[in-house]
Amino acid sequence: MSHQSQDNVPAATPEQLREQVEHTREQLGRTVEALAGKADIKGQTKAKAAEVKEQAVEQAALLTGRLRDTSSQAAELIKDKTPDPVVEQVTHAAAQARDGAAHVGRMVAENTPDPVRRKAASVGAAARAGRGPLLAVAALAVLLVLRRNRRRK
């Protein structure tokens, strides 16, 4: 005697039913994972943020490379177009400026009274310890001493 349903379709064997159940479970598992992924707003946001960050880093690298290339080309063009006498004059002027600054530094050190020099040294030590405003006060004191010395001459 065969088992048939009311529609005259043969009944599924227990093995076929197990396979259908397993197949349905797999589909259900994939569906649940997809729904969980869609519901994970925080994870999606992090993934999108990472993607945007990566794109921004790539764009910044491209722009930096382009700027570097352009500035190098501009520097080469300027160097090629600048006459040698001008380059020599600029080099000479830079050397004179360095020498002048060194000379002024020596003059300030020689003409600054000892009490002011000691005070400037203590203010400088405090400034190096992370006290920026004291450095500004020391600079102002040096400028005032220089101004006073110029008036005396």
C-alpha positions in Angstrom: 0.0 0.0 0.0 1.5 3.4 -0.9 1.2 6.6 1.0 -0.3 9.3 -1.1 -1.7 12.7 -0.2 -5.1 13.9 -1.1 -3.8 15.5 -4.3 -2.5 12.2 -5.5 1.1 13.3 -4.9 3.3 10.6 -3.4 4.2 11.3 0.2 7.8 12.5 0.9 10.1 10.1 2.5 11.6 10.8 5.9 15.0 11.5 4.3 13.4 14.0 1.8 11.7 15.7 4.7 15.0 16.0 6.6 16.7 17.5 3.6 13.8 20.0 3.2 14.1 20.9 6.8 17.9 21.3 6.6 17.5 23.4 3.4 14.9 25.6 5.1 17.1 26.0 8.2 20.0 27.2 6.0 17.8 29.7 4.2 16.5 30.9 7.5 20.0 31.3 8.9 21.1 33.4 5.9 18.0 35.5 6.2 18.6 36.1 9.9 22.2 37.1 9.2 21.1 39.5 6.5 18.5 41.1 8.8 21.0 41.3 11.7 23.5 43.0 9.3 20.9 45.5 8.3 19.9 46.1 11.9 23.6 46.7 13.0 23.6 50.5 12.4 26.7 51.0 14.6 28.6 48.4 12.6 27.5 49.9 9.3 28.5 53.3 10.5 31.9 52.2 11.5 32.4 50.4 8.1 31.3 53.5 6.2 33.5 55.7 8.3 36.5 53.5 7.7 35.8 53.5 4.0 35.4 57.3 3.9 38.6 57.7 6.0 40.5 55.4 3.6 39.3 57.4 0.6 40.3 60.7 2.3 43.8 59.4 3.0 44.2 58.3 -0.6 43.0 61.7 -1.8 45.3 63.5 0.6 48.2 61.4 -0.6 47.4 62.2 -4.2 47.1 65.9 -3.6 50.3 65.9 -1.6 52.1 64.2 -4.4 50.7 66.6 -6.9 51.6 69.6 -4.8 55.1 68.2 -4.2 55.6 67.7 -7.9 54.2 71.1 -8.8 56.4 72.9 -6.2 59.4 71.0 -7.3 58.8 72.0 -10.9 58.2 75.6 -9.9 61.5 75.6 -7.9 63.4 74.1 -10.8 61.9 76.7 -13.1 62.8 79.6 -10.8 66.3 78.2 -10.3 66.7 77.8 -14.1 65.3 81.3 -14.8 67.2 83.2 -12.1 70.4 84.7 -13.3 73.6 83.6 -11.5 74.4 87.2 -10.4 71.1 87.4 -8.6 71.7 84.0 -6.9 75.1 85.3 -5.8 73.6 88.5 -4.4 70.9 86.6 -2.5 73.5 84.3 -1.0 75.7 87.2 -0.1 72.8 89.1 1.5 71.9 86.0 3.6 75.4 85.7 4.8 75.5 89.4 5.7 72.2 89.0 7.6 73.6 86.1 9.6 76.8 88.0 10.4 74.7 91.1 11.4 72.5 89.1 13.7 75.5 87.5 15.4 77.1 91.0 15.8 74.0 92.5 17.3 73.8 89.5 19.7 77.3 90.1 20.8 76.7 93.9 21.2 73.6 93.2 23.3 75.5 90.8 25.5 78.4 93.2 26.0 76.2 96.3 26.7 73.6 94.7 28.9 74.2 95.5 32.6 74.9 92.5 34.8 71.6 92.7 36.9 69.5 92.8 33.7 71.5 89.9 32.2 71.0 87.8 35.4 67.3 88.7 35.4 67.1 87.7 31.7 68.8 84.5 32.4 66.4 83.6 35.2 63.5 84.6 33.1 64.9 82.4 30.3 65.2 79.5 32.6 61.6 79.9 33.7 60.5 80.2 30.1 62.3 77.0 29.2 60.4 75.3 32.0 57.2 76.0 30.0 56.3 79.5 31.0 55.7 81.2 27.7 54.5 84.6 29.0 57.7 85.0 31.0 59.7 84.7 27.8 57.7 87.5 26.3 58.4 89.6 29.4 62.2 88.8 29.0 62.1 89.9 25.4 60.3 93.1 26.3 63.0 93.8 29.0 65.8 93.3 26.5 64.1 95.6 24.1 63.7 98.3 26.8 67.4 98.0 27.8 68.5 98.3 24.1 66.2 101.3 23.6 67.6 103.0 26.8 71.2 102.3 25.7 70.6 103.9 22.2 69.2 107.0 23.8 72.3 107.4 26.0 74.7 107.3 23.0 
